[in-house]
């Protein structure tokens, strides 16, 4: 299925950060109940229109890994796969 978000919306595939304790133990993602804060961009809208009616293009693109606000994007499920849908302003940084 393909997504075509409108305006400055984007679809993210959530990514869990691997958590390792100081002693080297890996904590599985099933042990964490917190909402993810990293994701891979799978679809972006064309951008947002400013007050003059000009389109302001998106600063993120498909394939970018981004850090976003913890409670910004909404969780949805499509065809048994979880996604996050948010606005460009929910993105804090692009991770390179």
C-alpha positions in Angstrom: 0.0 0.0 0.0 1.2 3.5 -0.8 0.6 6.6 1.2 0.1 10.1 -0.1 -0.1 12.5 2.9 -1.6 15.9 2.5 -0.1 19.3 3.5 2.9 18.9 5.9 1.9 15.5 7.2 4.3 12.5 7.2 4.1 8.8 7.8 6.8 7.2 10.0 7.8 3.6 10.6 8.6 3.5 14.3 12.1 2.4 15.3 13.0 1.1 18.7 16.4 2.2 20.1 18.4 -0.8 21.3 18.9 -0.3 25.0 22.0 -1.7 26.6 22.8 -1.5 30.3 26.2 -0.4 31.6 27.1 -4.0 32.2 26.3 -4.8 28.5 22.9 -6.5 28.9 20.6 -5.8 26.0 17.0 -4.9 27.1 14.5 -6.2 24.5 11.9 -3.8 23.1 9.1 -5.9 24.6 10.3 -4.8 28.0 9.8 -1.2 27.2 6.3 0.3 27.3 7.3 3.8 26.2 6.3 5.3 22.9 9.2 5.3 20.3 10.9 8.6 19.5 12.7 7.6 16.4 11.4 6.6 13.0 12.0 6.1 9.4 10.0 8.4 7.0 7.9 6.3 4.6 5.8 9.1 3.0 5.7 12.9 3.1 3.2 15.5 1.9 4.0 18.3 -0.5 4.5 20.9 2.3 2.5 23.6 4.0 1.1 26.7 2.4 2.1 30.0 4.0 0.0 33.2 4.5 0.9 34.4 1.0 -0.4 31.1 -0.6 3.1 29.9 -1.4 4.0 26.3 -0.8 6.8 25.8 1.7 8.5 22.4 0.8 9.2 19.8 3.4 12.6 19.6 5.0 12.4 15.8 5.4 12.3 13.2 2.7 11.3 9.5 2.3 14.1 7.3 3.8 15.3 9.8 6.4 15.6 8.6 10.0 14.2 11.2 12.3 13.9 12.1 16.0 10.5 13.4 16.9 8.5 14.6 19.9 7.4 11.8 22.2 3.7 12.7 22.2 3.6 14.4 18.7 2.7 11.8 16.1 -0.5 9.6 16.3 -0.3 5.8 16.1 -2.3 4.1 13.4 -2.4 0.5 12.1 -2.7 -0.3 8.4 -2.7 -4.0 7.2 -1.4 -5.2 10.6 1.6 -2.8 10.5 2.0 0.1 13.0 2.8 3.6 11.7 3.1 7.1 13.2 1.4 10.0 11.5 2.4 13.5 12.4 3.2 17.0 11.1 6.6 18.3 10.1 6.8 20.4 13.3 6.8 17.1 15.3 10.2 16.3 13.9 13.1 17.6 16.0 16.1 16.4 14.0 17.2 14.2 11.0 19.7 11.6 12.2 22.6 11.1 9.8 
